[in-house]
Amino acid sequence: MPSLLVTGANRGLGLAFTRRYSADGWTVTAACREPETATELEQLVESSDGKVTIEKLDVLDHEAIDALATQQRGQSLDLLINNAGIVGPFPYSEHLERQRFGTLDYDLWGEVIRTNSIAPAKMAEAFLDSLLLGKNPKIVSISSTVGSNAECTIPTYLYGSSKAALNKIMTMLAETLRKHGIIVALLCPGHTKTRMGLETNASIEVEESVAGMRNIIDRLTMSDTGSFTRYNGERIAW
Ligand SMILES: NC(=O)c1ccc[n+]([C@@H]2O[C@H](COP(=O)([O-])OP(=O)(O)OC[C@H]3O[C@@H](n4cnc5c(N)ncnc54)[C@H](OP(=O)(O)O)[C@@H]3O)[C@@H](O)[C@H]2O)c1
């Protein structure tokens, strides 16, 4: 059975990835920072016939990432989805000034960058040995068109810069891992109805977004490594 490790698996796109891949027969390590409150994920585990395992993981905690990677060493990993991400505190509408020039919140900026940009790099480093044992191994990071200079000019300094940094990090990683045959790709889920998306009136259903991304992930080849693609298959300009 192919295997997936996905971060932020307790809700939104991460939960939907877990549901979709486990339904298709994959074994899924569903990582989330508060398993004790992950009710929907727990229900999925109960109906998954052993295919889904929950692991407690805050992606800001590098020791915890290393501990999970050590625990899984020797097991092959076919797909790592770096999905966990933040914009800032909820509700966004009450904290918009923290993303705006003149009232930037620098502590929060650090947390957003550590979560959205640095944690995916740390996950890739920690799970490299398992990915090297995988079949057609892939690292997929969930980015956003908000990180594109060419396609988005909304001045959300914290979130936008974190996704732009993620894009740069993953394109560098694509070149670094090319010799190992590991494909690295960036996806934008579109404006999707998750906790994050609903804060800004999203229109795309979670299932539609994940079905589209799943389709793209299935078809990725080494010629796509370092690419940035929308859930509907459109290439996104940097
Ligand atoms: N929805 C959209 O319209 C949209 C558009 C473009 C890109 N994206 C990207 O899609 C990804 C998934 O977001 P979503 O829409 O599903 O949003 P969401 O419903 O808010 O889910 C975000 C997930 O990330 C987890 N997370 C945040 N910080 C974490 C940490 N330090 N350690 C572990 N998990 C952490 C959250 O865990 P908790 O439940 O514990 O907070 C939650 O599971 C994100 O990378 C986001 O930037 C979303």
Ligand as a Chemical Component Dictionary entry (heavy atoms), coordinates in Angstrom:
data_LIG
# 
_chem_comp.id                   LIG 
_chem_comp.type                 NON-POLYMER 
_chem_comp.pdbx_formal_charge   0 
_chem_comp.three_letter_code    LIG 
# 
loop_
_chem_comp_atom.comp_id 
_chem_comp_atom.atom_id 
_chem_comp_atom.alt_atom_id 
_chem_comp_atom.type_symbol 
_chem_comp_atom.charge 
_chem_comp_atom.model_Cartn_x 
_chem_comp_atom.model_Cartn_y 
_chem_comp_atom.model_Cartn_z 
_chem_comp_atom.pdbx_ordinal 
LIG N1  N1  N 0  -8.481 27.650 2.337  1  
LIG C1  C1  C 0  -7.941 28.422 1.423  2  
LIG O1  O1  O 0  -8.652 29.212 0.754  3  
LIG C2  C2  C 0  -6.474 28.351 1.140  4  
LIG C3  C3  C 0  -5.984 29.066 0.022  5  
LIG C4  C4  C 0  -4.627 28.985 -0.268 6  
LIG C5  C5  C 0  -3.796 28.208 0.512  7  
LIG N2  N2  N 1  -4.286 27.536 1.609  8  
LIG C6  C6  C 0  -3.351 26.734 2.396  9  
LIG O2  O2  O 0  -3.893 25.446 2.597  10 
LIG C7  C7  C 0  -3.319 24.858 3.789  11 
LIG C8  C8  C 0  -4.426 24.257 4.648  12 
LIG O3  O3  O 0  -5.254 25.298 5.111  13 
LIG P1  P1  P 0  -6.832 25.150 5.308  14 
LIG O4  O4  O 0  -7.464 25.990 4.300  15 
LIG O5  O5  O -1 -7.219 23.724 5.441  16 
LIG O6  O6  O 0  -6.973 25.933 6.695  17 
LIG P2  P2  P 0  -7.470 25.513 8.151  18 
LIG O7  O7  O 0  -8.802 24.877 8.060  19 
LIG O8  O8  O 0  -7.307 26.724 8.978  20 
LIG O9  O9  O 0  -6.425 24.381 8.577  21 
LIG C9  C9  C 0  -5.085 24.701 8.862  22 
LIG C10 C10 C 0  -4.442 23.469 9.462  23 
LIG O10 O10 O 0  -3.075 23.780 9.779  24 
LIG C11 C11 C 0  -2.848 23.349 11.121 25 
LIG N3  N3  N 0  -1.745 24.056 11.757 26 
LIG C12 C12 C 0  -1.530 25.373 11.884 27 
LIG N4  N4  N 0  -0.411 25.597 12.578 28 
LIG C13 C13 C 0  0.108  24.377 12.903 29 
LIG C14 C14 C 0  1.220  23.942 13.625 30 
LIG N5  N5  N 0  2.083  24.801 14.196 31 
LIG N6  N6  N 0  1.456  22.603 13.751 32 
LIG C15 C15 C 0  0.611  21.726 13.191 33 
LIG N7  N7  N 0  -0.505 22.067 12.527 34 
LIG C16 C16 C 0  -0.749 23.395 12.375 35 
LIG C17 C17 C 0  -4.162 23.619 11.820 36 
LIG O11 O11 O 0  -4.196 22.959 13.073 37 
LIG P3  P3  P 0  -5.182 23.476 14.284 38 
LIG O12 O12 O 0  -6.549 22.958 13.929 39 
LIG O13 O13 O 0  -4.583 22.851 15.482 40 
LIG O14 O14 O 0  -5.117 24.966 14.282 41 
LIG C18 C18 C 0  -5.113 23.048 10.781 42 
LIG O15 O15 O 0  -5.134 21.645 10.855 43 
LIG C19 C19 C 0  -2.548 25.988 4.468  44 
LIG O16 O16 O 0  -1.170 25.837 4.206  45 
LIG C20 C20 C 0  -3.088 27.240 3.793  46 
LIG O17 O17 O 0  -2.169 28.305 3.810  47 
LIG C21 C21 C 0  -5.603 27.588 1.923  48 
# 
loop_
_chem_comp_bond.comp_id 
_chem_comp_bond.atom_id_1 
_chem_comp_bond.atom_id_2 
_chem_comp_bond.value_order 
_chem_comp_bond.pdbx_ordinal 
LIG N1  C1  SING 1  
LIG C1  O1  DOUB 2  
LIG C1  C2  SING 3  
LIG C2  C3  SING 4  
LIG C2  C21 DOUB 5  
LIG C3  C4  DOUB 6  
LIG C4  C5  SING 7  
LIG C5  N2  DOUB 8  
LIG N2  C6  SING 9  
LIG N2  C21 SING 10 
LIG C6  O2  SING 11 
LIG C6  C20 SING 12 
LIG O2  C7  SING 13 
LIG C7  C8  SING 14 
LIG C7  C19 SING 15 
LIG C8  O3  SING 16 
LIG O3  P1  SING 17 
LIG P1  O4  DOUB 18 
LIG P1  O5  SING 19 
LIG P1  O6  SING 20 
LIG O6  P2  SING 21 
LIG P2  O7  DOUB 22 
LIG P2  O8  SING 23 
LIG P2  O9  SING 24 
LIG O9  C9  SING 25 
LIG C9  C10 SING 26 
LIG C10 O10 SING 27 
LIG C10 C18 SING 28 
LIG O10 C11 SING 29 
LIG C11 N3  SING 30 
LIG C11 C17 SING 31 
LIG N3  C12 SING 32 
LIG N3  C16 SING 33 
LIG C12 N4  DOUB 34 
LIG N4  C13 SING 35 
LIG C13 C14 SING 36 
LIG C13 C16 DOUB 37 
LIG C14 N5  SING 38 
LIG C14 N6  DOUB 39 
LIG N6  C15 SING 40 
LIG C15 N7  DOUB 41 
LIG N7  C16 SING 42 
LIG C17 O11 SING 43 
LIG C17 C18 SING 44 
LIG O11 P3  SING 45 
LIG P3  O12 DOUB 46 
LIG P3  O13 SING 47 
LIG P3  O14 SING 48 
LIG C18 O15 SING 49 
LIG C19 O16 SING 50 
LIG C19 C20 SING 51 
LIG C20 O17 SING 52 
# 
